[in-house]
C-alpha cells in the first residue's frame, strides 16, 4: 500500500467556491498550499483571488488540474461533479496527472 502525503506547498486544484468551498479553499491557501481555482462564477473566483492573491484562476476544470497534486471538488450534487470531472468538454480527468489524488465532496 502506498501512503500519500499532501503537505504545503503542494498544488491543489479546487473546483467550487460556493458557501462551503470558499472557506475550505481559504484554509488551504492560509496553510500554504498553492491553489488552482475553477468555478462557474467569475465573481466567486475574483473575490477569492482578491483575498488570496497567490491563488491562480483557471478557465476550466481541465486547466485547474494541470500540474496539481490533488483536486478537490465542493459542488452541489453528483451530476455537477460528473460533469466537471468526467463528462464536460474540459473535464478534469483529461488534465490530471498520473497519481493525482481526487477528493470529491457534494453539498447535497
N, C-alpha and C positions, 0 to 999 in steps of 0.2 A: 504494500500500500504506500502510495506517495503522499507526503504531507505537503500541503501548500501553505506557504506563509505569505501573507499580503500585508506589507508594512510600508509606511511612508518612506520614500517619496514615490511609491508605486503609482502607476497611472490607472485611473478608474473612469470608464465611460458611464455616465449617469444619464438615464433616459427617463424623463418625467419629473418635472419640477413644480408639481402642484402642492396642495396643502400638506401632504406627507413627505413628498420627495424633496422639497426645498430645505426643510430643516435637517433631513438626513444628509443631503449633499453638503450643506453648510458645515455640519460636524466633521465630515470627511476633509473638507478644504481646511478647516481650522486645525485638524490633526496633521496636516502636511501632505496629504495625498494630492497628486496632480489630477485635475478633473477635466474631462472632455464631455461637454454637455449637449444634449439634444432635447427639445420639447417643441410641440406644435406651436406653442405660444412664444412668439419672438419677444414679447414683453416679459414673460417669465424668465427667459434666458438673459435678456438685457438687465433686468433687475438683479438677477443673481450675479452677473459679471460686475455690476456696479458695486455690490457688496464684497465680492471675492474676485478682484481683478486678475488673479493668477489662473483662474479657470478659463477654458477655451470653448467658445461657442462653435458648434459644427452644424452642417446643413442637413444631416440625415443620421439615422441610426447607424448606417454603414460607416459613415465618416467618423462618428463618435467612437466606434470600437477600434478603429485602425491604430495600432500601436499600444492599445490598452492591455493591461494585465488582467483586468476583470471588467465585466459590465454589470451594472445594477439597474433594474427597471423598477419604477414605482408608478404603475399605470392603473387605470380604473378597473379593468377587467381582462379576462383571458383572451378575448377577441382582439383587444388592442395590443396585448403582449404578443400574440401570434403574428399580428401584422408587423409590428416593429422588429421582432427578432427573425421571423421566418418567411413571411409572405409578401411583404411590401417590395416595391421596385428597388428600394435602397435598404433592404433588410440587413440587420446587424450581422447575421451569420455569414454573409458574403464578405465581411471585412474583418471578422475575428481571426486572430492568430491561433496557431496550434497551442493547446494548453491553457488558453484563456478561460477564466472562471466566469460563469454566468450565475447571478443571484437574481431570481425573478420574484417580485412581490406585486401584489394587486391590492387595491384599497377595498375591493368588494369580495 
